[in-house]
Amino acid sequence: MKLDRIIWGILLLFVGGVLLLDNFDVIDFHWWNVWSFFPIFIIILGINLLFGKNNSQAGSIITLVILVVALGFLFVKGQEKPHKKFWWKDRSIHFRSDMDDDDDVDIVDGKRTWLHFSEPLTVEANKKTTLTISGGAMSFEVKGATDSLFAANLQNTRGNFKLSKEITDSVTHLIFKMQDRKDGKWAVGEGNEADLYLNNKPIWDLNINLGAGDADFDLSNYKVRTLNFEGGVAKLDAKVGSLLPITDVNVKTGLTDVTIAIPNGSGCQIKSRTGLSSKDFEGFIKLDKNTYQTPNYKTATNKIFINFEGGLTSFKVEKY
């Protein structure tokens, strides 16, 4: 049997076994932790290229031993609680900034450590506001309320963030986005965190797009009409409230851990279209292959609709 087939067979057995154990709550596995150690797979690929063409029995045994040891290591790491740090966290690369002179930036020991952004509350924004957040390799967390419409504090950012605003049909559109860097060097140190603050007066439509990173959004005290999340290798913890009659939560992900917390008294319907995933919908009634509802769904005055599409994902809905 070819070595490539054995390697793929072991990998599929590993993924399938972990997902099965996770589905039956034997383990609590975090795929985000596995991604943090993805260089292991590059090493295995390199070893396979070195020995695979020679049909060497010794080389095949070495490759398989390293693969099994690596998967054992990942199995242990995957069950650890995720941290808001990345695999490059111990590196230190400084950057030269082309920010405007009036940007509110703290400089410590010649390094930029925090960037501050804010948008004042206006009459238009007091009604309805759309906020789009786009970035990569960052940890975003909603820390609380602000007298401004929106505020953010960023630490050790890897890119040049920009906050812009548009007003159309009495709706305020905020875009908080990481810009492409054309020159200079960016800081890639421990942290890469963004603390976010929202005003609790407007009705919010939130769009979050993360290539890699994690988002911790406690939105229980905000009037959130829509929460849209797209992520590649990302982690989402979202807590929604009951301040509006209807809230839509739409999640589309790749290799991700997703936890949505909803109020006990809210009626909730889940539409889940996934590939390999861990589903934990305690307290829900299964209507068909993809649809789940809380027992009080028809009678509840507040309803939350959750639509989920994902691949290798852990997806949970919890009540509080």
Residue pairs with C-beta under 8 A, 6 or more apart in sequence:
3 48
3 51
3 52
3 60
3 63
3 64
4 48
4 52
6 60
6 64
7 44
7 48
7 63
7 64
7 67
10 64
10 67
10 68
10 71
11 67
11 71
14 71
14 75
15 276
15 312
16 276
18 27
18 29
18 75
18 78
19 29
19 276
19 277
19 278
19 312
21 27
21 29
22 28
22 29
22 278
22 314
23 278
23 279
25 280
27 79
28 79
29 78
29 79
29 278
29 314
30 78
30 79
30 80
30 81
30 82
30 235
30 257
30 314
31 78
31 255
31 256
31 257
31 312
31 313
31 314
32 82
32 214
32 233
32 234
32 235
32 255
32 256
32 257
33 74
33 77
33 78
33 80
33 82
34 74
34 77
34 78
34 255
35 212
35 233
35 255
36 77
36 86
36 87
37 73
37 74
37 77
37 87
38 87
39 87
40 70
40 73
40 74
41 70
43 66
43 70
44 63
44 66
44 67
44 70
47 59
47 62
47 63
47 66
48 63
50 59
51 58
51 59
51 60
51 62
51 63
52 59
52 60
52 63
82 214
82 235
82 257
84 139
84 193
84 214
85 190
85 191
86 137
86 192
86 212
88 188
89 189
89 190
90 190
91 188
91 189
92 187
92 188
92 189
93 185
93 186
93 187
93 188
93 189
94 110
94 111
94 185
94 187
95 112
95 184
95 185
95 186
95 187
96 183
96 184
96 185
97 105
97 112
97 160
97 184
98 160
98 183
98 184
99 105
99 115
99 160
103 115
103 116
104 115
104 116
105 112
105 114
105 115
105 116
106 112
106 113
106 114
107 113
111 187
112 187
113 155
113 156
114 153
114 154
114 155
115 152
115 153
115 154
115 157
115 161
116 151
116 152
116 153
116 154
117 150
117 151
117 152
117 153
117 154
117 161
117 163
117 176
118 146
118 148
118 150
118 151
118 152
119 125
119 148
119 149
119 150
119 151
119 163
119 165
119 174
120 148
120 149
121 147
121 148
121 149
121 199
121 201
122 149
122 172
124 167
124 170
124 171
124 172
125 149
125 172
125 199
125 202
126 201
126 202
127 170
127 171
127 202
127 203
128 170
128 171
128 172
128 202
128 203
128 204
128 205
128 225
129 149
129 150
129 171
129 172
129 173
129 174
129 202
129 203
129 204
129 205
130 171
130 172
130 173
130 174
130 204
130 205
130 206
130 207
131 150
131 174
131 176
131 198
131 204
131 205
131 206
131 207
132 173
132 174
132 175
132 176
132 177
132 207
132 208
132 209
133 140
133 176
133 177
133 196
133 206
133 207
133 208
133 209
134 175
134 176
134 177
134 178
134 209
134 210
135 159
135 161
135 177
135 178
135 194
135 209
135 210
135 211
135 213
136 158
136 159
136 178
136 210
136 211
136 212
136 213
137 158
137 192
137 211
137 212
137 213
138 157
138 158
138 178
138 192
138 193
138 194
138 210
138 213
139 192
139 193
139 194
139 213
139 214
139 215
139 216
140 193
140 194
140 196
140 208
140 210
140 213
140 214
140 215
140 216
140 217
141 193
141 194
141 195
141 196
141 215
141 216
141 217
142 196
142 197
142 198
142 216
142 217
142 218
142 219
143 195
143 196
143 197
144 197
145 197
145 198
145 199
145 200
145 221
146 197
146 198
146 199
147 199
148 197
148 199
149 172
149 174
149 198
149 199
149 202
150 163
150 174
150 176
150 196
150 197
150 198
150 199
151 196
151 197
152 161
152 163
152 176
152 194
152 195
152 196
152 197
153 194
153 195
154 161
154 193
154 194
154 195
155 191
155 192
155 193
155 194
155 195
156 187
156 188
156 189
156 190
156 191
156 192
156 193
157 178
157 186
157 187
157 192
157 194
158 178
158 186
158 187
158 188
158 192
159 178
159 179
159 180
159 181
159 186
160 178
160 179
160 181
161 176
161 177
161 178
161 179
161 194
162 175
162 176
162 177
162 179
163 174
163 175
163 176
164 174
164 175
164 177
165 172
165 173
165 174
165 175
166 172
166 173
166 175
167 173
172 202
192 213
198 204
198 222
200 221
200 222
200 223
202 223
203 223
203 224
203 225
203 244
204 219
204 222
204 223
204 224
204 225
205 224
205 225
205 226
205 228
206 217
206 219
206 224
206 226
206 227
206 228
207 228
208 215
208 217
208 227
208 228
208 229
208 230
208 231
208 236
209 229
209 230
209 231
210 229
210 230
210 231
210 232
210 234
211 231
211 232
211 233
211 234
212 231
212 232
212 233
212 234
213 231
213 234
213 235
214 234
214 235
214 236
214 237
215 229
215 231
215 234
215 235
215 236
215 237
215 238
216 237
217 227
217 236
217 237
217 238
217 239
218 239
219 227
219 238
219 239
219 240
219 241
220 239
220 240
220 241
220 261
220 263
221 241
221 243
222 241
222 243
223 241
223 243
223 244
224 240
224 241
224 243
224 244
224 247
225 244
225 246
225 247
225 248
226 247
226 248
226 249
226 250
227 238
227 240
227 247
227 248
227 249
227 250
228 250
229 236
229 238
229 249
229 250
229 251
229 252
229 253
229 258
230 251
230 252
230 253
231 252
231 253
231 254
231 256
232 253
232 254
232 255
232 256
233 254
233 255
233 256
234 253
234 254
234 256
235 256
235 257
235 258
236 251
236 253
236 256
236 257
236 258
236 259
236 260
237 259
237 261
238 249
238 259
238 260
238 261
239 260
239 261
239 320
240 247
240 249
240 260
240 261
240 262
240 263
240 304
241 247
241 263
242 263
242 265
242 266
242 302
244 302
245 301
245 302
245 303
246 302
246 303
246 304
246 305
247 302
247 303
247 304
247 305
248 304
248 305
248 307
249 260
249 304
249 305
249 306
249 307
250 306
250 307
250 308
251 258
251 260
251 306
251 307
251 308
251 309
251 310
251 315
252 308
252 309
252 310
253 309
253 310
253 311
253 313
254 310
254 311
254 312
254 313
255 311
255 312
255 313
256 310
256 313
256 314
257 313
257 314
258 308
258 310
258 313
258 314
258 315
258 316
259 316
259 317
259 318
260 306
260 316
260 317
260 318
261 317
261 318
261 319
261 320
262 268
262 304
262 317
262 318
262 319
262 320
263 302
263 319
263 320
264 319
264 320
265 296
265 300
265 302
266 294
266 300
266 302
266 303
266 304
267 293
267 294
267 296
267 297
267 298
267 299
267 300
267 302
267 303
267 304
268 284
268 293
268 294
268 297
268 303
268 304
268 305
268 306
268 317
269 291
269 292
269 293
269 294
269 297
269 303
269 304
269 305
269 306
270 281
270 284
270 291
270 292
270 293
270 306
270 308
270 317
271 290
271 291
271 305
271 306
271 307
271 308
272 279
272 290
272 291
272 292
272 308
272 315
273 290
273 308
273 309
274 308
274 309
274 310
274 311
274 313
274 315
275 310
275 311
275 312
276 311
276 312
276 313
277 310
277 311
277 312
277 313
277 314
277 315
278 313
278 314
278 315
278 316
279 315
279 316
280 315
280 316
280 317
281 292
281 316
281 317
282 318
283 294
283 295
283 319
284 292
284 293
284 294
284 317
285 292
285 293
285 294
285 295
286 292
287 293
294 300
297 303
306 317
308 315
